[in-house]
Amino acid sequence: MKNINSFFSPKSIAIVGASPKSGKLGNVLIENIKKGGWRGKLYLVNPKYAKSRKDYFSNLSKIKKPVDLVLAAIPAPLVGEIIGDGAKAGPKIKNFVIISSGFKESGIEGKKLEENLQKLAQKYDLNILGPNCLGFTNPKEKLNATFTDGNLRQGNTAIVSQSGALAVALLDWAENKNIGFSKIVSIGNKTDLDESDVLNYLVRDKNTKAIALYLEDIKNGSGFMHALAGITHRRPVIVLKAGKTSIGQKAITSHTGSLAQNEEIIEAVFEKLNIISVSNIEEFQDIIYYLNSNPVPAKKEILILTNAGGPGVMATDFIGKSKNIQLLNLSPDFKEEIKKYLPASASAHNPIDVIGDARPERYQKALEIIAKKYPKYPIIAILTPQNQTDPEKVALIVAKMKKKLPNLSVCFMGGEKIARAKIILEKNKISNFENPERVLAVIEKLARYRENAQAANGFDHSEAIPKIHPIIKKALSEKRNVLFWRETENLFRKYTIQLTQSVSCRNISDLKDKKISFPCALKTDDPAITHRWEKKAVILNIQNKKELEAALEKIKKTTQVENFLVQPMAAPGLELIIGMKRDPVFGPVILCGWGGTFTEIFKDKAIFIPPLTQRGIESKLSQLEIFPILKGFRGEKGYDIGAISKIILNLSKIASENLEIKEIDINPLMIYNNGQKGIILDAKIFLS
Amino acid sequence: MKNINSFFSPKSIAIVGASPKSGKLGNVLIENIKKGGWRGKLYLVNPKYAKSRKDYFSNLSKIKKPVDLVLAAIPAPLVGEIIGDGAKAGPKIKNFVIISSGFKESGIEGKKLEENLQKLAQKYDLNILGPNCLGFTNPKEKLNATFTDGNLRQGNTAIVSQSGALAVALLDWAENKNIGFSKIVSIGNKTDLDESDVLNYLVRDKNTKAIALYLEDIKNGSGFMHALAGITHRRPVIVLKAGKTSIGQKAITSHTGSLAQNEEIIEAVFEKLNIISVSNIEEFQDIIYYLNSNPVPAKKEILILTNAGGPGVMATDFIGKSKNIQLLNLSPDFKEEIKKYLPASASAHNPIDVIGDARPERYQKALEIIAKKYPKYPIIAILTPQNQTDPEKVALIVAKMKKKLPNLSVCFMGGEKIARAKIILEKNKISNFENPERVLAVIEKLARYRENAQAANGFDHSEAIPKIHPIIKKALSEKRNVLFWRETENLFRKYTIQLTQSVSCRNISDLKDKKISFPCALKTDDPAITHRWEKKAVILNIQNKKELEAALEKIKKTTQVENFLVQPMAAPGLELIIGMKRDPVFGPVILCGWGGTFTEIFKDKAIFIPPLTQRGIESKLSQLEIFPILKGFRGEKGYDIGAISKIILNLSKIASENLEIKEIDINPLMIYNNGQKGIILDAKIFLS
């Protein structure tokens, strides 16, 4: 992982492509840095002006003084040369922000130019942000190293965006809402520095308490997991992942050239890392907005104060639908106390209804009593502008009470009549949501985050030592990429996974002295046939020797193969499928789901991201819809969940120790709740 | 259903409780009516001022001229008397808006007062809106008959709200967004006029093209269905139903006194009526906002124009997740044409990316080409305020192009930099959403609405003639509320529903000459035992006569009953449950779902609201998750769906013809895909 601590706190910056002409990109960069108030040394580079103007250098190598960072805004074909100049300059320049576009995102020519940047970064050990990016800001140091003007307000949240345009929109939105950031980093095409490098830096940045990322792909899965493992229980990391659908991925490819990724695996990784995964821009903004003026709530029980019944009910309904948050149960003393200040028809239950005629004093009294009894709980004060309502005064009261109620947020609903109150709220950094459901959606996500953060993170970084197993060696030497049954059986046995008993044969005579239990099944054991059902390479329910002989004749004719297996028919039970495959970004992942026809209809499956623990597997298995059945539903006996999770754990061991194995399919594992042990009826191992 | 056409267009109004003192509710009402500009005759009633001021009457009966409507804002205990006065006045007064609170919502005393209002309404054939309501507005006639000032802008959408406070917030929000309404009606406690009466009026109101309701309960199910049947295919009706969770319902009860209702049934009714059911305030507002400046889109293929890749991808992802909308497939000519005006690196695919440096002219050119080729499609123009962007100019271009693109809406993302552009957009009635997902969520709902509206509505209003069947008569005379097996069998047979064959017996001797097929099941046939499993009142898998005899001895001892049934064991198949129950609001509803353990885990069921047609039932059955299995999954044989829907249809006939039947349970119906006919293994009929 790259060390880029100096990157975002330069003492000196050179702008390559600087221009004295207003409106030019090279001029906008100068202006933004100056307006921001950064106190470092700024060098301007442009051969065009080097002769006529003293403050311009013709080339980076002419500066002769330390340059901590280069901002380049020149045509794409010239960028490589500039970087080379910098890398060879004395003193050597290491850090570059390439704002220019015209690279990977613009076609074949651009792709070549970008590959060159990557080579230069490796050759000279450079750090390159971009190309095709907005730059970054570091508000603490008053540095706006982007081509968009505006917001340098300090805050606790860092933004990392793979879309420069979205970052621009976020900055402008934040400007209006009094939101500050610790850093904003536009990562553009990620040719060198990617989200993992930036995360690795940000998780160590003491000004950053939360990180919000907009990502269109993840470049380096293990880097990403390493950067965040063990961090997300201390700092919320929010990710808006674009390209969750195939047409979304197509849109990404067309504008960034990134490749499609497996979204189910990404979601499983996010869950494992306790990342707050949001599904749209609004959720993304709402969490940033909330965290700008509230800590992560310490409690999941919510208190609602309202002057309007309807919105109070909608808030209650939202809470009723959620598994992660609850309505705070008010104590009798508290109710007694607050009733004194409410009219007879007002409700002292939660939501506390101060009634439509509530004047500011009633809000104040209620908030004071709440602050005495429930200071640590998330409080939502709802206001609709009714006849006796004075939104501005209530806003001022809220601003005052916020000191005692750190998780107090509000919902002033309306438009014209609450406009001035909104300004008061914004000025005082009170998060004000247009409706109660939106703030509740934020609190719900943070509550789940907090709960998962408290559970053990369970990341085990002991790495397995890969080795080539003789069985695999043999198969590879024979240019086979599927193992025979016996090979699979032997390999599995080393990891204590047992297959159903089976007798191999080529002819009926091979079975003469063998004990066969009827009814039995006959199937091919040949790497060429991977989908036996489709190839009619399996015959079930064979009742006796005679039928078996006939079956063998028949299957030989249909399939034209030589090796067969005879296996006892398994009693009907619950079918599971378990599999391992290697994701190009995240490495081995294990899948377990309800088998048979139901797999495809109910899509009831769980994805496991190694490294795994038995406990982690069982907690993940509990997300399966059929888990209540596995556990024993309504007095029925349960299944051996421990045995299932053991298979999953061992598959992940096989995957980490045998890098040549590309895929493993166990289909089905038949399990029982009558004491009988589960049986793997079929399994296949594919090599890469 | 009430005829209230004159209610909302009065030529004369009397305000009871009128006051000359500024700030008093009775004065606010006068001021609002005057400020609105209504041109009718206004009478002020208040005995307190009748002597000192000429313009005040002491009593309604003193007016002696026609009064079309009374607005009452006096203490609750006085309301009944005033209504009586009005009803007995000459000319008689028929229409009342009771703004006063202090009725059902405030306790036992209030409930009595409210019951009195209801009696008066019936006795004198009056129309009473409220009590505990905001009143109503009729912008066309410049009438603001509420106690909130502001918005009387005309629009096409009517609002009906069971929460006055929410209506206030909506009005104020609409003020800021240049949104108009055809009517706003606050229905309060709904003691007389309820949502159905108001809907019945609004669906005939030529100024109303869409109706948006906030409801906490539905008072009269059949009135509601009758008011909307056959309407929702011409006019969108949007409902925000509060109280969807048990804690939400509790909150409602505490502030309005309404009773909890079955939300699953309400959702099934909404679906049947093609109501657009929204789940939060934001969705509710967004649809109202969109319809304020766009017609219901005629197409479900969407075209996106953007200067920002990220938001374009998020929009595409939203579309990718939806079943109801699609990305418009652009024709090659169109792409050729638009490419001429875009830079080389811009994308002419959908989303059309005009790139971050797009000046207003590029937006204009793109929109012009779109208007030529795709004028009827929903278009979303996304803008982020980048360096070369001029949001105000783009806003003006959009305003101009809107004439040619009726479903053009925009997403100007940001804050400060788009503030002035937003004002231009609002002034020109262009719907501008904060992010693309929100406008897409609206278009998606309208697209589904439109698709369902095009399908036949299938409402059959031929009513069944109820009769008391002798079987039911007999049971009732014996004070039984469950039928015996033979009774159920006979009643079902009349509706062509067949039960599994069975032999009745009291003793083993009864079975001597009977043909019993083994294996068989033995169970009790006694109304007292409704849950046989729990009472050990069923023995399965009896293999022969001897076992049967032993089983009979055993079951007699355990259950202490006298009547038993012997039934053949059914082969294992797919289990369904089918049931009928009477909802207190909507009458008989039928439920069909996947049976056994899976019912409870997967909750895979469908609710059918009579009147039903075979085709309607089958389309509803297709929503079951197991429907692919019923239909025949991946080459497997399908089940007889026609037979299932016939049972459902016949249950609804039984329900409509036999009003004494409270509930019917068929559990299970065992069905097969091997040609074998489905068998009902158990069924119970409960009387009320």
Boltz contact constraints between the chains, C-beta under 6 A:
constraints:
  - contact:
      token1: [A, 106]
      token2: [B, 345]
      max_distance: 6.0
  - contact:
      token1: [A, 147]
      token2: [B, 387]
      max_distance: 6.0
  - contact:
      token1: [A, 163]
      token2: [B, 309]
      max_distance: 6.0
  - contact:
      token1: [A, 163]
      token2: [B, 310]
      max_distance: 6.0
  - contact:
      token1: [A, 165]
      token2: [B, 308]
      max_distance: 6.0
  - contact:
      token1: [A, 165]
      token2: [B, 310]
      max_distance: 6.0
  - contact:
      token1: [A, 165]
      token2: [B, 356]
      max_distance: 6.0
  - contact:
      token1: [A, 165]
      token2: [B, 384]
      max_distance: 6.0
  - contact:
      token1: [A, 166]
      token2: [B, 310]
      max_distance: 6.0
  - contact:
      token1: [A, 168]
      token2: [B, 384]
      max_distance: 6.0
  - contact:
      token1: [A, 168]
      token2: [B, 386]
      max_distance: 6.0
  - contact:
      token1: [A, 169]
      token2: [B, 384]
      max_distance: 6.0
  - contact:
      token1: [A, 169]
      token2: [B, 413]
      max_distance: 6.0
  - contact:
      token1: [A, 169]
      token2: [B, 414]
      max_distance: 6.0
  - contact:
      token1: [A, 172]
      token2: [B, 385]
      max_distance: 6.0
  - contact:
      token1: [A, 172]
      token2: [B, 414]
      max_distance: 6.0
  - contact:
      token1: [A, 172]
      token2: [B, 415]
      max_distance: 6.0
  - contact:
      token1: [A, 172]
      token2: [B, 416]
      max_distance: 6.0
  - contact:
      token1: [A, 172]
      token2: [B, 417]
      max_distance: 6.0
  - contact:
      token1: [A, 173]
      token2: [B, 414]
      max_distance: 6.0
  - contact:
      token1: [A, 173]
      token2: [B, 415]
      max_distance: 6.0
  - contact:
      token1: [A, 175]
      token2: [B, 415]
      max_distance: 6.0
  - contact:
      token1: [A, 175]
      token2: [B, 416]
      max_distance: 6.0
  - contact:
      token1: [A, 176]
      token2: [B, 415]
      max_distance: 6.0
  - contact:
      token1: [A, 176]
      token2: [B, 416]
      max_distance: 6.0
  - contact:
      token1: [A, 242]
      token2: [B, 313]
      max_distance: 6.0
  - contact:
      token1: [A, 242]
      token2: [B, 314]
      max_distance: 6.0
  - contact:
      token1: [A, 244]
      token2: [B, 317]
      max_distance: 6.0
  - contact:
      token1: [A, 245]
      token2: [B, 317]
      max_distance: 6.0
  - contact:
      token1: [A, 245]
      token2: [B, 320]
      max_distance: 6.0
  - contact:
      token1: [A, 245]
      token2: [B, 321]
      max_distance: 6.0
  - contact:
      token1: [A, 247]
      token2: [B, 316]
      max_distance: 6.0
  - contact:
      token1: [A, 247]
      token2: [B, 320]
      max_distance: 6.0
  - contact:
      token1: [A, 247]
      token2: [B, 327]
      max_distance: 6.0
  - contact:
      token1: [A, 248]
      token2: [B, 313]
      max_distance: 6.0
  - contact:
      token1: [A, 248]
      token2: [B, 316]
      max_distance: 6.0
  - contact:
      token1: [A, 248]
      token2: [B, 317]
      max_distance: 6.0
  - contact:
      token1: [A, 248]
      token2: [B, 320]
      max_distance: 6.0
  - contact:
      token1: [A, 251]
      token2: [B, 313]
      max_distance: 6.0
  - contact:
      token1: [A, 251]
      token2: [B, 316]
      max_distance: 6.0
  - contact:
      token1: [A, 252]
      token2: [B, 313]
      max_distance: 6.0
  - contact:
      token1: [A, 254]
      token2: [B, 347]
      max_distance: 6.0
  - contact:
      token1: [A, 254]
      token2: [B, 349]
      max_distance: 6.0
  - contact:
      token1: [A, 255]
      token2: [B, 309]
      max_distance: 6.0
  - contact:
      token1: [A, 255]
      token2: [B, 353]
      max_distance: 6.0
  - contact:
      token1: [A, 280]
      token2: [B, 437]
      max_distance: 6.0
  - contact:
      token1: [A, 281]
      token2: [B, 314]
      max_distance: 6.0
  - contact:
      token1: [A, 281]
      token2: [B, 435]
      max_distance: 6.0
  - contact:
      token1: [A, 282]
      token2: [B, 435]
      max_distance: 6.0
  - contact:
      token1: [A, 308]
      token2: [B, 165]
      max_distance: 6.0
  - contact:
      token1: [A, 309]
      token2: [B, 163]
      max_distance: 6.0
  - contact:
      token1: [A, 309]
      token2: [B, 255]
      max_distance: 6.0
  - contact:
      token1: [A, 310]
      token2: [B, 163]
      max_distance: 6.0
  - contact:
      token1: [A, 310]
      token2: [B, 165]
      max_distance: 6.0
  - contact:
      token1: [A, 310]
      token2: [B, 166]
      max_distance: 6.0
  - contact:
      token1: [A, 313]
      token2: [B, 242]
      max_distance: 6.0
  - contact:
      token1: [A, 313]
      token2: [B, 248]
      max_distance: 6.0
  - contact:
      token1: [A, 313]
      token2: [B, 251]
      max_distance: 6.0
  - contact:
      token1: [A, 313]
      token2: [B, 252]
      max_distance: 6.0
  - contact:
      token1: [A, 314]
      token2: [B, 242]
      max_distance: 6.0
  - contact:
      token1: [A, 314]
      token2: [B, 281]
      max_distance: 6.0
  - contact:
      token1: [A, 316]
      token2: [B, 247]
      max_distance: 6.0
  - contact:
      token1: [A, 316]
      token2: [B, 248]
      max_distance: 6.0
  - contact:
      token1: [A, 316]
      token2: [B, 251]
      max_distance: 6.0
  - contact:
      token1: [A, 317]
      token2: [B, 244]
      max_distance: 6.0
  - contact:
      token1: [A, 317]
      token2: [B, 245]
      max_distance: 6.0
  - contact:
      token1: [A, 317]
      token2: [B, 248]
      max_distance: 6.0
  - contact:
      token1: [A, 320]
      token2: [B, 245]
      max_distance: 6.0
  - contact:
      token1: [A, 320]
      token2: [B, 247]
      max_distance: 6.0
  - contact:
      token1: [A, 320]
      token2: [B, 248]
      max_distance: 6.0
  - contact:
      token1: [A, 321]
      token2: [B, 245]
      max_distance: 6.0
  - contact:
      token1: [A, 345]
      token2: [B, 106]
      max_distance: 6.0
  - contact:
      token1: [A, 347]
      token2: [B, 254]
      max_distance: 6.0
  - contact:
      token1: [A, 349]
      token2: [B, 254]
      max_distance: 6.0
  - contact:
      token1: [A, 353]
      token2: [B, 255]
      max_distance: 6.0
  - contact:
      token1: [A, 356]
      token2: [B, 165]
      max_distance: 6.0
  - contact:
      token1: [A, 384]
      token2: [B, 165]
      max_distance: 6.0
  - contact:
      token1: [A, 384]
      token2: [B, 168]
      max_distance: 6.0
  - contact:
      token1: [A, 384]
      token2: [B, 169]
      max_distance: 6.0
  - contact:
      token1: [A, 385]
      token2: [B, 172]
      max_distance: 6.0
  - contact:
      token1: [A, 386]
      token2: [B, 168]
      max_distance: 6.0
  - contact:
      token1: [A, 387]
      token2: [B, 147]
      max_distance: 6.0
  - contact:
      token1: [A, 413]
      token2: [B, 169]
      max_distance: 6.0
  - contact:
      token1: [A, 414]
      token2: [B, 169]
      max_distance: 6.0
  - contact:
      token1: [A, 414]
      token2: [B, 172]
      max_distance: 6.0
  - contact:
      token1: [A, 414]
      token2: [B, 173]
      max_distance: 6.0
  - contact:
      token1: [A, 415]
      token2: [B, 172]
      max_distance: 6.0
  - contact:
      token1: [A, 415]
      token2: [B, 173]
      max_distance: 6.0
  - contact:
      token1: [A, 415]
      token2: [B, 175]
      max_distance: 6.0
  - contact:
      token1: [A, 415]
      token2: [B, 176]
      max_distance: 6.0
  - contact:
      token1: [A, 416]
      token2: [B, 172]
      max_distance: 6.0
  - contact:
      token1: [A, 416]
      token2: [B, 175]
      max_distance: 6.0
  - contact:
      token1: [A, 416]
      token2: [B, 176]
      max_distance: 6.0
  - contact:
      token1: [A, 417]
      token2: [B, 172]
      max_distance: 6.0
  - contact:
      token1: [A, 435]
      token2: [B, 281]
      max_distance: 6.0
  - contact:
      token1: [A, 435]
      token2: [B, 282]
      max_distance: 6.0
  - contact:
      token1: [A, 437]
      token2: [B, 280]
      max_distance: 6.0
  - contact:
      token1: [A, 597]
      token2: [B, 633]
      max_distance: 6.0
  - contact:
      token1: [A, 601]
      token2: [B, 628]
      max_distance: 6.0
  - contact:
      token1: [A, 628]
      token2: [B, 601]
      max_distance: 6.0
  - contact:
      token1: [A, 633]
      token2: [B, 597]
      max_distance: 6.0
